[in-house]
Amino acid sequence: MLKQFTQAVLAIFKQGTSATLTLFKVMIPVVLAVRLLQEFDLIRLLAEPLGPAMHLVGLPAEMGLVWATALLNNIYSGLIVFLSLAEQTPLTQAQATVLGVMVLIAHGLPVELSIARKSGPRLLFQAVSRLGGALFLGWLLSRAYAEMNLLQGPANVLLQPDGPGGPVPWDQWLLDQAVNFATIYAIILGLLSLMRLLDVLGVIRLLNRLLQPVLRIIGIGPKASAITVVGLTLGISYGGGLIIHGARSGNMDRRDVFYSLTLMGITHSLVEDTLLLVMLGGHLSGLLWARLFYSLVFVALVVQIARRLPQSLCDRFLWGPPQAAPSKT
């Protein structure tokens, strides 16, 4: 019994370390590049062309800097920029909701798109689906709130700026990243341990049966249900190691990986990120329910369209060619 337990623990550490190193190979260069963009204030250059897009969704042009920061870095960086602009550029609750939805759908793209590409799906489709989805749903919500005269009062921003804006010093940044990477490693090990335990207890099989009706409707096979839950609840960055490992294990069809990543690209980290944007004045009607409904409908449509496309076209533009079988050694 002790020997089996020791072997299981060693297997989890080996699997978790391998998955984490694969993830870090993607994250570290991208995180460093984004830091350099921040250091030289180059993100502002990306924000300028977003002015017309902001007007399209009923937002002030200044909010383009918030979205650009979130696009290249993460939600927390966009949050800092938002708080620095909130007093000079106040938003209505409807506008805060629209901005929040756009940030939730499209943020951290350099890291998250790299994770998606490592898992097999084509990068271009994932990028277009997230950027296009953010703009489309933002525009749709903006029109709906305006036509129905909903959420037109001032946004109730619960957070306040904490210290000066701008990039933190390099030594503090390196320490923050080290803590972040260590946290990701610990989470991956914890997830693998939990999934092993849940598998032994039969919970995974029960979860699969519960999710199968919904996943079947939108075209995601049962073997991808656990990986989808990881992305939807924890987010792509934290669940990325497991996503890449699961995609490369050969146990899941590449179509399921593609559909799963497309779904979680639009809707992930449902609890933490949603609550964070609520604290910036957004409303759950858009941040959670409209986003979740849109993602399910969008993926269901993608599934139906993909089934009618030639296999070669899907291999080239959607889920990529078959990957080599994993080594048994």
VOBA-1610 file (N, C-alpha, C; in pm, whole numbers, padded with zeros to 5 digits, always signed):
BEGIN
Met+00082-00120+00000Met+00000+00000+00000Met+00086+00126+00000Leu+00188+00128+00087Leu+00278+00243+00094Leu+00355+00259-00036Lys+00395+00146-00095Lys+00469+00151-00220Lys+00383+00209-00332Gln+00257+00169-00336Gln+00167+00221-00438Gln+00143+00371-00420Phe+00129+00413-00294Phe+00110+00555-00265Phe+00232+00636-00308Thr+00352+00584-00275Thr+00476+00653-00313Thr+00489+00663-00464Gln+00456+00556-00534Gln+00463+00557-00680Gln+00364+00658-00738Ala+00245+00666-00679Ala+00145+00761-00727Ala+00192+00905-00706Val+00252+00933-00589Val+00302+01067-00561Val+00414+01104-00656Leu+00508+01013-00679Leu+00618+01039-00772Leu+00566+01061-00913Ala+00464+00984-00951Ala+00407+01000-01086Ala+00343+01137-01101Ile+00277+01184-00995Ile+00214+01316-01000Ile+00320+01426-01012Phe+00429+01414-00933Phe+00536+01513-00942Phe+00601+01512-01080Lys+00622+01393-01136Lys+00684+01383-01268Lys+00594+01442-01375Gln+00466+01408-01369Gln+00370+01459-01466Gln+00352+01609-01449Gly+00340+01655-01323Gly+00320+01798-01298Gly+00440+01881-01339Thr+00561+01831-01309Thr+00682+01904-01347Thr+00695+01914-01498Ser+00666+01805-01568Ser+00673+01805-01714Ser+00573+01904-01773Ala+00449+01900-01722Ala+00346+01991-01772Ala+00381+02136-01742Thr+00436+02162-01622Thr+00471+02299-01583Thr+00585+02354-01667Leu+00689+02273-01691Leu+00803+02318-01772Leu+00758+02351-01913Thr+00668+02268-01967Thr+00614+02297-02101Thr+00541+02430-02102Leu+00463+02455-01997Leu+00390+02581-01987Leu+00484+02700-01972Phe+00586+02684-01887Phe+00679+02795-01863Phe+00759+02831-01988Lys+00788+02733-02073Lys+00857+02762-02198Lys+00777+02857-02285Val+00644+02852-02269Val+00557+02943-02342Val+00548+03077-02270Met+00530+03073-02137Met+00496+03193-02062Met+00614+03288-02042Ile+00731+03236-02010Ile+00842+03323-01969Ile+00884+03421-02079Pro+00907+03376-02203Pro+00944+03474-02307Pro+00834+03578-02332Val+00708+03533-02327Val+00598+03625-02354Val+00583+03727-02242Val+00592+03682-02117Val+00581+03773-02003Val+00694+03876-02005Leu+00815+03833-02040Leu+00928+03925-02049Leu+00907+04027-02161Ala+00857+03982-02276Ala+00834+04074-02388Ala+00729+04179-02351Val+00622+04136-02284Val+00518+04231-02244Val+00573+04331-02143Arg+00658+04285-02052Arg+00720+04376-01954Arg+00801+04484-02025Leu+00875+04446-02129Leu+00954+04543-02204Leu+00865+04643-02276Leu+00751+04596-02328Leu+00655+04687-02391Leu+00604+04789-02290Gln+00578+04742-02168Gln+00533+04834-02063Gln+00644+04933-02026Glu+00765+04882-02016Glu+00878+04964-01973Glu+00899+05083-02066Phe+00881+05060-02196Phe+00903+05167-02295Phe+00772+05232-02339Asp+00663+05204-02265Asp+00534+05267-02290Asp+00485+05245-02433Leu+00513+05125-02487Leu+00473+05094-02624Leu+00330+05043-02631Ile+00272+05003-02517Ile+00134+04956-02519Ile+00040+05069-02559Arg+00080+05193-02525Arg-00003+05309-02561Arg-00019+05321-02712Leu+00083+05278-02788Leu+00074+05284-02933Leu-00035+05191-02985Leu-00052+05076-02919Leu-00158+04983-02957Leu-00294+05039-02922Ala-00302+05119-02817Ala-00430+05172-02771Ala-00488+05274-02869Glu-00402+05348-02937Glu-00449+05456-03025Glu-00543+05406-03135Pro-00509+05298-03207Pro-00603+05250-03310Pro-00732+05194-03253Leu-00737+05169-03122Leu-00858+05114-03062Leu-00963+05220-03032Gly-00929+05347-03053Gly-01026+05454-03029Gly-01155+05435-03105Pro-01153+05413-03239Pro-01277+05390-03313Pro-01355+05270-03262Ala-01283+05163-03222Ala-01352+05045-03169Ala-01423+05078-03039Met-01364+05164-02957Met-01428+05203-02833Met-01557+05281-02861His-01553+05371-02958His-01673+05446-02995His-01781+05352-03047Leu-01742+05247-03119Leu-01837+05151-03174Leu-01919+05085-03063Val-01855+05059-02950Val-01924+04992-02839Val-01970+05091-02732Gly-01968+05221-02766Gly-02021+05321-02676Gly-01932+05358-02560Leu-01800+05344-02576Leu-01706+05376-02469Leu-01618+05495-02508Pro-01570+05571-02410Pro-01474+05678-02440Pro-01346+05620-02500Ala-01281+05699-02586Ala-01159+05652-02651Ala-01050+05615-02551Glu-01049+05684-02435Glu-00947+05658-02334Glu-00951+05513-02285Met-01068+05450-02292Met-01079+05312-02246Met-01005+05215-02336Gly-00963+05262-02454Gly-00882+05178-02542Gly-00750+05140-02476Leu-00696+05229-02394Leu-00571+05200-02323Leu-00592+05088-02221Val-00710+05087-02158Val-00741+04981-02061Val-00746+04846-02131Trp-00817+04841-02244Trp-00831+04714-02316Trp-00698+04670-02375Ala-00621+04765-02429Ala-00491+04729-02487Ala-00398+04671-02381Thr-00400+04729-02262Thr-00315+04678-02153Thr-00357+04537-02114Ala-00489+04516-02103Ala-00539+04383-02069Ala-00511+04283-02181Leu-00522+04327-02306Leu-00496+04238-02419Leu-00354+04182-02416Leu-00258+04270-02390Leu-00119+04229-02395Leu-00071+04168-02264Asn-00128+04207-02153Asn-00079+04158-02025Asn-00185+04073-01957Asn-00260+04127-01865Asn-00364+04051-01797Asn-00470+04145-01743Ile-00573+04088-01682Ile-00684+04168-01631Ile-00638+04264-01523Tyr-00546+04221-01437Tyr-00502+04305-01326Tyr-00429+04429-01377Ser-00350+04414-01482Ser-00282+04531-01540Ser-00384+04629-01599Gly-00485+04574-01669Gly-00590+04659-01722Gly-00667+04728-01611Leu-00685+04658-01499Leu-00754+04715-01383Leu-00680+04837-01329Ile-00548+04827-01321Ile-00468+04939-01270Ile-00483+05061-01360Val-00480+05039-01491Val-00498+05149-01585Val-00638+05208-01573Phe-00738+05121-01559Phe-00876+05169-01546Phe-00891+05259-01423Leu-00835+05216-01310Leu-00847+05294-01188Leu-00778+05429-01200Ser-00670+05433-01279Ser-00600+05560-01298Ser-00680+05657-01386Leu-00774+05604-01465Leu-00854+05687-01555Leu-00996+05710-01505Ala-01038+05632-01404Ala-01179+05631-01365Ala-01229+05767-01319Glu-01147+05842-01248Glu-01193+05971-01195Glu-01208+06073-01306Gln-01114+06075-01401Gln-01121+06172-01511Gln-01220+06129-01619Thr-01245+05998-01631Thr-01334+05947-01735Thr-01436+05853-01671Pro-01535+05907-01599Pro-01634+05821-01533Pro-01722+05748-01634Leu-01762+05628-01599Leu-01846+05545-01685Leu-01981+05519-01620Thr-02080+05491-01702Thr-02206+05440-01650Thr-02189+05290-01619Gln-02285+05232-01548Gln-02275+05090-01519Gln-02282+05008-01647Ala-02361+05055-01743Ala-02368+04985-01872Ala-02231+04987-01940Gln-02166+05104-01942Gln-02034+05114-02005Gln-01931+05029-01932Ala-01935+05028-01799Ala-01843+04945-01722Ala-01865+04798-01751Thr-01991+04760-01773Thr-02022+04621-01806Thr-01969+04584-01943Val-01989+04673-02039Val-01939+04649-02175Val-01787+04635-02175Leu-01719+04729-02109Leu-01574+04722-02101Leu-01531+04593-02031Gly-01599+04558-01923Gly-01564+04436-01849Gly-01581+04312-01933Val-01687+04304-02011Val-01709+04188-02098Val-01598+04177-02202Met-01559+04289-02260Met-01454+04287-02361Met-01321+04243-02300Val-01292+04291-02179Val-01169+04252-02111Val-01173+04103-02075Leu-01288+04054-02029Leu-01299+03914-01990Leu-01282+03820-02108Ile-01335+03857-02223Ile-01324+03771-02341Ile-01185+03777-02402Ala-01127+03895-02407Ala-00997+03911-02475Ala-00898+03980-02381His-00814+03899-02317His-00707+03951-02232His-00593+03849-02231Gly-00475+03896-02197Gly-00360+03806-02187Gly-00337+03725-02313Leu-00362+03782-02430Leu-00358+03704-02553Leu-00221+03646-02586Pro-00111+03717-02564Pro+00019+03655-02597Pro+00041+03522-02527Val+00010+03515-02399Val+00028+03390-02324Val-00079+03289-02360Glu-00205+03330-02356Glu-00314+03235-02372Glu-00323+03181-02515Leu-00292+03263-02615Leu-00291+03213-02752Leu-00173+03119-02775Ser-00062+03144-02708Ser+00052+03054-02718Ser+00020+02918-02659Ile-00054+02918-02548Ile-00098+02793-02487Ile-00190+02717-02582Ala-00283+02790-02643Ala-00374+02727-02738Ala-00298+02667-02856Arg-00200+02740-02907Arg-00122+02690-03021Arg-00043+02566-02982Lys+00015+02565-02861Lys+00089+02448-02814Lys-00001+02326-02803Ser-00129+02349-02779Ser-00223+02238-02763Ser-00272+02185-02897Gly-00243+02256-03007Gly-00281+02206-03138Gly-00362+02302-03223Pro-00469+02367-03170Pro-00552+02454-03251Pro-00476+02570-03314Arg-00526+02612-03429Arg-00461+02721-03502Arg-00478+02854-03430Leu-00370+02930-03425Leu-00367+03055-03350Leu-00460+03160-03409Leu-00466+03170-03543Leu-00542+03277-03606Leu-00690+03270-03570Phe-00747+03151-03575Phe-00890+03139-03542Phe-00914+03176-03396Gln-00827+03128-03306Gln-00846+03159-03165Gln-00838+03309-03140Ala-00745+03377-03209Ala-00730+03522-03192Ala-00852+03597-03245Val-00897+03560-03366Val-01011+03627-03427Val-01138+03603-03347Ser-01157+03479-03298Ser-01279+03447-03223Ser-01286+03527-03094Arg-01172+03551-03031Arg-01173+03625-02905Arg-01183+03775-02928Leu-01105+03830-03020Leu-01113+03974-03047Leu-01249+04009-03109Gly-01291+03929-03208Gly-01420+03953-03271Gly-01535+03934-03174Gly-01525+03831-03089Gly-01630+03807-02990Gly-01641+03920-02890Ala-01525+03973-02847Ala-01526+04084-02752Ala-01595+04206-02812Leu-01562+04239-02935Leu-01622+04356-03000Leu-01770+04334-03030Phe-01804+04214-03078Phe-01944+04188-03114Phe-02034+04189-02991Leu-01994+04116-02885Leu-02077+04112-02767Leu-02080+04248-02696Gly-01966+04320-02699Gly-01963+04454-02643Gly-02061+04546-02715Trp-02061+04540-02848Trp-02154+04622-02927Trp-02298+04582-02900Leu-02325+04452-02894Leu-02461+04402-02872Leu-02514+04447-02736Leu-02431+04435-02633Leu-02474+04477-02500Leu-02493+04628-02493Ser-02403+04702-02558Ser-02414+04847-02558Ser-02547+04892-02619Arg-02584+04830-02731Arg-02710+04864-02796Arg-02829+04822-02710Ala-02820+04701-02652Ala-02932+04651-02572Ala-02955+04738-02449Tyr-02848+04773-02379Tyr-02863+04857-02260Tyr-02918+04995-02296Ala-02872+05049-02408Ala-02918+05182-02450Ala-03065+05179-02492Glu-03102+05078-02572Glu-03240+05071-02622Glu-03339+05048-02509Met-03300+04969-02409Met-03390+04938-02296Met-03369+05030-02177Asn-03278+05128-02194Asn-03251+05227-02088Asn-03213+05158-01956Leu-03123+05059-01966Leu-03079+04984-01849Leu-02939+05025-01807Leu-02914+05023-01677Leu-02781+05044-01620Leu-02719+05177-01664Gln-02801+05280-01673Gln-02753+05410-01721Gln-02701+05500-01609Gly-02709+05454-01484Gly-02654+05531-01373Gly-02504+05515-01365Pro-02437+05595-01283Pro-02291+05587-01272Pro-02246+05451-01218Ala-02134+05404-01269Ala-02078+05277-01223Ala-02029+05290-01079Asn-02057+05190-00999Asn-02013+05189-00861Asn-01880+05115-00852Val-01771+05189-00858Val-01637+05130-00856Val-01595+05107-00711Leu-01586+04980-00672Leu-01556+04946-00534Leu-01408+04950-00503Leu-01324+04934-00606Leu-01180+04937-00585Leu-01128+05079-00600Gln-01017+05105-00536Gln-00952+05235-00546Gln-00805+05214-00581Pro-00744+05312-00651Pro-00602+05297-00687Pro-00516+05274-00563Asp-00421+05184-00574Asp-00331+05152-00463Asp-00189+05189-00503Gly-00151+05312-00471Gly-00016+05355-00505Gly-00009+05407-00647Pro+00109+05456-00692Pro+00125+05510-00826Pro+00112+05404-00932Gly+00063+05444-01051Gly+00053+05352-01163Gly+00188+05330-01228Gly+00182+05255-01340Gly+00304+05227-01414Gly+00369+05098-01367Pro+00469+05052-01442Pro+00535+04926-01407Pro+00607+04935-01274Val+00605+04826-01199Val+00678+04820-01073Val+00826+04805-01105Pro+00915+04836-01008Pro+01059+04818-01032Pro+01092+04674-01071Trp+01205+04659-01143Trp+01240+04528-01197Trp+01259+04424-01087Asp+01321+04462-00975Asp+01344+04362-00871Asp+01213+04312-00812Gln+01118+04404-00792Gln+00986+04364-00742Gln+00912+04281-00845Trp+00925+04320-00972Trp+00859+04246-01079Trp+00910+04103-01088Leu+01044+04085-01079Leu+01102+03951-01085Leu+01054+03867-00967Leu+01046+03929-00850Leu+00996+03856-00734Leu+00849+03817-00753Asp+00769+03910-00805Asp+00627+03881-00830Asp+00611+03765-00929Gln+00694+03766-01034Gln+00685+03659-01133Gln+00728+03526-01075Ala+00832+03527-00992Ala+00877+03402-00928Ala+00766+03344-00841Val+00699+03431-00765Val+00587+03386-00683Val+00474+03334-00770Asn+00448+03404-00880Asn+00341+03365-00972Asn+00368+03227-01032Phe+00492+03205-01078Phe+00527+03076-01139Phe+00523+02964-01036Ala+00571+02993-00914Ala+00565+02892-00809Ala+00420+02857-00776Thr+00333+02958-00777Thr+00191+02934-00751Thr+00130+02847-00860Ile+00165+02876-00985Ile+00114+02795-01096Ile+00158+02650-01082Tyr+00285+02629-01046Tyr+00337+02492-01028Tyr+00261+02421-00917Ala+00239+02491-00806Ala+00166+02431-00694Ala+00022+02399-00732Ile-00041+02488-00809Ile-00179+02465-00852Ile-00187+02344-00944Ile-00091+02332-01036Ile-00091+02219-01129Ile-00073+02088-01053Leu+00020+02085-00957Leu+00038+01964-00875Leu-00090+01933-00796Gly-00149+02038-00741Gly-00272+02018-00666Gly-00385+01967-00753Leu-00395+02020-00875Leu-00499+01975-00967Leu-00479+01829-01007Leu-00355+01794-01038Leu-00327+01656-01075Leu-00360+01561-00960Ser-00324+01601-00839Ser-00355+01518-00722Ser-00506+01505-00703Leu-00575+01618-00716Leu-00719+01617-00699Leu-00787+01533-00807Met-00742+01548-00931Met-00802+01472-01039Met-00776+01322-01022Arg-00656+01286-00972Arg-00627+01145-00946Arg-00721+01090-00838Leu-00740+01169-00732Leu-00829+01128-00624Leu-00974+01117-00671Leu-01018+01218-00747Leu-01155+01217-00797Leu-01179+01101-00893Asp-01073+01066-00968Asp-01084+00953-01059Asp-01101+00823-00982Val-01022+00808-00875Val-01032+00688-00792Val-01169+00678-00726Leu-01223+00792-00683Leu-01352+00793-00615Leu-01470+00786-00712Gly-01442+00795-00841Gly-01548+00788-00940Gly-01616+00920-00967Val-01563+01029-00909Val-01626+01161-00927Val-01610+01210-01070Ile-01495+01182-01131Ile-01473+01225-01270Ile-01576+01162-01362Arg-01603+01034-01341Arg-01703+00967-01425Arg-01841+01028-01404Leu-01872+01062-01278Leu-02000+01127-01249Leu-02007+01264-01313Leu-01896+01341-01303Leu-01890+01474-01363Leu-01907+01466-01513Asn-01843+01368-01573Asn-01857+01350-01718Asn-02002+01326-01756Arg-02070+01241-01677Arg-02210+01211-01709Arg-02298+01335-01694Leu-02267+01418-01592Leu-02346+01539-01571Leu-02322+01642-01680Leu-02196+01651-01727Leu-02161+01751-01828Leu-02193+01707-01969Gln-02200+01577-01990Gln-02216+01526-02126Gln-02336+01586-02200Pro-02454+01601-02136Pro-02566+01659-02211Pro-02536+01798-02267Val-02476+01886-02181Val-02444+02021-02228Val-02333+02017-02331Leu-02226+01943-02300Leu-02112+01937-02391Leu-02149+01871-02522Arg-02239+01771-02516Arg-02281+01704-02639Arg-02356+01800-02730Ile-02435+01888-02670Ile-02511+01985-02749Ile-02418+02077-02827Ile-02308+02119-02762Ile-02218+02211-02831Ile-02103+02139-02900Gly-02101+02003-02892Gly-02007+01927-02973Gly-01877+01887-02907Ile-01865+01898-02774Ile-01741+01861-02705Ile-01758+01720-02649Gly-01665+01630-02683Gly-01672+01492-02641Gly-01648+01476-02492Pro-01688+01361-02434Pro-01678+01339-02289Pro-01536+01340-02237Lys-01437+01299-02317Lys-01299+01294-02269Lys-01242+01433-02244Ala-01303+01535-02302Ala-01254+01672-02284Ala-01327+01747-02173Ser-01420+01682-02105Ser-01502+01753-02006Ser-01419+01801-01888Ala-01328+01716-01836Ala-01247+01757-01721Ala-01157+01874-01755Ile-01095+01870-01872Ile-01005+01978-01914Ile-01085+02107-01935Thr-01208+02094-01980Thr-01293+02212-02000Thr-01329+02275-01866Val-01360+02192-01767Val-01393+02243-01634Val-01274+02319-01575Val-01151+02265-01593Val-01031+02334-01543Val-01022+02474-01603Gly-01039+02484-01735Gly-01029+02614-01800Gly-01139+02709-01760Leu-01262+02658-01751Leu-01375+02744-01718Leu-01365+02798-01576Thr-01312+02719-01484Thr-01309+02761-01344Thr-01180+02833-01306Leu-01064+02779-01348Leu-00936+02838-01307Leu-00880+02935-01409Gly-00914+02920-01536Gly-00858+03006-01638Gly-00752+02933-01719Ile-00722+02989-01835Ile-00629+02923-01928Ile-00486+02927-01877Ser-00443+03037-01816Ser-00305+03046-01770Ser-00275+02943-01662Tyr-00363+02932-01561Tyr-00341+02836-01453Tyr-00365+02693-01500Gly-00465+02673-01583Gly-00494+02540-01631Gly-00416+02502-01755Gly-00330+02595-01802Gly-00261+02574-01929Gly-00174+02451-01933Gly-00101+02424-01823Gly-00016+02306-01819Gly-00095+02178-01839Leu-00211+02170-01772Leu-00297+02053-01786Leu-00358+02046-01926Ile-00390+02161-01981Ile-00449+02165-02114Ile-00351+02111-02218Ile-00227+02160-02212Ile-00126+02114-02307Ile-00099+01965-02287His-00087+01922-02161His-00060+01780-02134His-00174+01693-02185Gly-00298+01736-02157Gly-00412+01657-02201Gly-00422+01651-02352Ala-00392+01762-02418Ala-00400+01766-02564Ala-00294+01677-02628Arg-00176+01670-02565Arg-00065+01594-02622Arg-00064+01448-02579Ser-00150+01412-02485Ser-00149+01275-02434Ser-00202+01175-02535Gly-00277+01227-02634Gly-00335+01137-02733Gly-00467+01078-02689Asn-00514+01113-02569Asn-00639+01057-02518Asn-00761+01136-02562Met-00740+01254-02620Met-00851+01337-02663Met-00840+01367-02811Asp-00953+01364-02877Asp-00958+01398-03018Asp-00923+01546-03036Arg-00847+01577-03140Arg-00804+01716-03160Arg-00922+01809-03184Arg-01032+01754-03235Arg-01152+01837-03252Arg-01207+01878-03116Asp-01206+01784-03021Asp-01254+01817-02887Asp-01164+01920-02820Val-01033+01908-02839Val-00939+02006-02785Val-00969+02144-02844Phe-00993+02148-02973Phe-01023+02275-03041Phe-01152+02337-02988Tyr-01258+02257-02980Tyr-01385+02310-02932Tyr-01375+02353-02785Ser-01304+02273-02706Ser-01287+02305-02564Ser-01212+02435-02546Leu-01101+02451-02618Leu-01020+02573-02605Leu-01094+02694-02660Thr-01174+02675-02764Thr-01253+02785-02817Thr-01355+02832-02713Leu-01420+02737-02646Leu-01517+02770-02542Leu-01450+02841-02425Met-01342+02782-02373Met-01280+02842-02255Met-01202+02969-02290Gly-01167+02989-02416Gly-01105+03115-02456Gly-01200+03232-02434Ile-01328+03210-02467Ile-01428+03316-02453Ile-01478+03326-02310Thr-01490+03211-02243Thr-01546+03208-02108Thr-01458+03123-02019His-01372+03186-01940His-01291+03112-01844His-01276+03192-01715Ser-01226+03125-01612Ser-01213+03185-01478Ser-01344+03254-01439Leu-01452+03176-01443Leu-01587+03233-01430Leu-01609+03306-01297Val-01548+03257-01190Val-01576+03315-01059Val-01486+03435-01030Glu-01354+03410-01028Glu-01260+03514-00986Glu-01265+03637-01077Asp-01249+03616-01206Asp-01243+03730-01298Asp-01377+03804-01305Thr-01487+03730-01300Thr-01618+03794-01305Thr-01638+03886-01184Leu-01605+03835-01065Leu-01620+03917-00944Leu-01528+04039-00948Leu-01410+04023-01007Leu-01316+04134-01017Leu-01376+04248-01099Leu-01440+04214-01210Leu-01500+04317-01296Leu-01629+04373-01235Val-01697+04295-01152Val-01812+04349-01078Val-01765+04461-00986Met-01646+04444-00926Met-01591+04545-00836Met-01551+04673-00909Leu-01541+04665-01042Leu-01513+04784-01122Leu-01642+04849-01174Gly-01757+04801-01127Gly-01883+04865-01163Gly-01965+04790-01265Gly-01918+04673-01311Gly-01993+04597-01409Gly-02110+04522-01348His-02198+04471-01435His-02319+04402-01392His-02314+04256-01440Leu-02365+04165-01356Leu-02360+04022-01388Leu-02440+03986-01513Ser-02537+04067-01549Ser-02617+04038-01668Ser-02529+04026-01792Gly-02424+04107-01798Gly-02332+04099-01911Gly-02208+04019-01880Leu-02149+04046-01761Leu-02021+03985-01726Leu-02029+03833-01717Leu-02142+03781-01671Leu-02155+03636-01654Leu-02255+03576-01752Trp-02382+03617-01742Trp-02487+03547-01816Trp-02478+03568-01966Ala-02462+03691-02011Ala-02453+03715-02155Ala-02327+03651-02213Arg-02217+03659-02140Arg-02091+03599-02187Arg-02102+03447-02196Leu-02161+03385-02094Leu-02176+03240-02094Leu-02270+03195-02205Phe-02382+03264-02221Phe-02478+03229-02327Phe-02414+03246-02465Tyr-02344+03358-02485Tyr-02279+03382-02614Tyr-02177+03273-02645Ser-02095+03233-02546Ser-01990+03134-02571Ser-02050+03000-02610Leu-02158+02959-02543Leu-02221+02831-02575Leu-02281+02833-02716Val-02350+02941-02749Val-02410+02953-02882Val-02302+02959-02989Phe-02197+03037-02963Phe-02089+03052-03062Phe-02022+02918-03091Val-01986+02844-02986Val-01918+02716-03006Val-02011+02617-03074Ala-02139+02617-03038Ala-02235+02528-03105Ala-02242+02558-03254Leu-02240+02686-03291Leu-02241+02724-03433Leu-02111+02681-03502Val-01997+02702-03433Val-01869+02661-03490Val-01868+02511-03516Val-01921+02433-03423Val-01927+02287-03439Val-02007+02251-03563Gln-02124+02312-03579Gln-02209+02280-03693Gln-02145+02320-03825Ile-02079+02435-03827Ile-02013+02480-03949Ile-01894+02390-03982Ala-01814+02356-03879Ala-01696+02273-03901Ala-01732+02136-03956Arg-01845+02083-03913Arg-01887+01951-03962Arg-01920+01951-04110Arg-01946+02068-04164Arg-01981+02079-04305Arg-01865+02124-04392Leu-01751+02151-04330Leu-01633+02195-04405Leu-01546+02076-04443Pro-01469+02086-04550Pro-01377+01979-04586Pro-01274+01955-04476Gln-01235+01831-04456Gln-01140+01796-04351Gln-01009+01872-04367Ser-00963+01885-04490Ser-00835+01954-04514Ser-00842+02100-04472Leu-00957+02163-04491Leu-00973+02303-04452Leu-00971+02317-04300Cys-01036+02226-04232Cys-01036+02229-04085Cys-00896+02204-04029Asp-00825+02109-04090Asp-00688+02080-04046Asp-00599+02203-04062Arg-00622+02280-04164Arg-00536+02394-04195Arg-00569+02517-04112Phe-00698+02541-04087Phe-00736+02668-04025Phe-00797+02656-03885Leu-00838+02535-03844Leu-00907+02523-03717Leu-00827+02445-03614Trp-00829+02311-03621Trp-00767+02232-03514Trp-00630+02179-03546Gly-00578+02206-03665Gly-00441+02167-03696Gly-00433+02020-03736Pro-00320+01979-03794Pro-00303+01840-03838Pro-00287+01746-03721Pro-00304+01616-03743Pro-00285+01519-03634Pro-00143+01528-03579Gln-00132+01518-03445Gln-00001+01522-03381Gln+00057+01381-03374Ala+00190+01377-03366Ala+00256+01248-03354Ala+00216+01182-03223Ala+00208+01049-03226Ala+00171+00975-03105Ala+00278+00997-02997Pro+00236+01012-02870Pro+00333+01035-02763Pro+00424+00916-02743Ser+00546+00943-02703Ser+00643+00837-02681Ser+00608+00754-02559Lys+00633+00624-02564Lys+00601+00534-02453Lys+00715+00526-02352Thr+00828+00585-02384Thr+00943+00576-02294Thr+00932+00676-02182
//
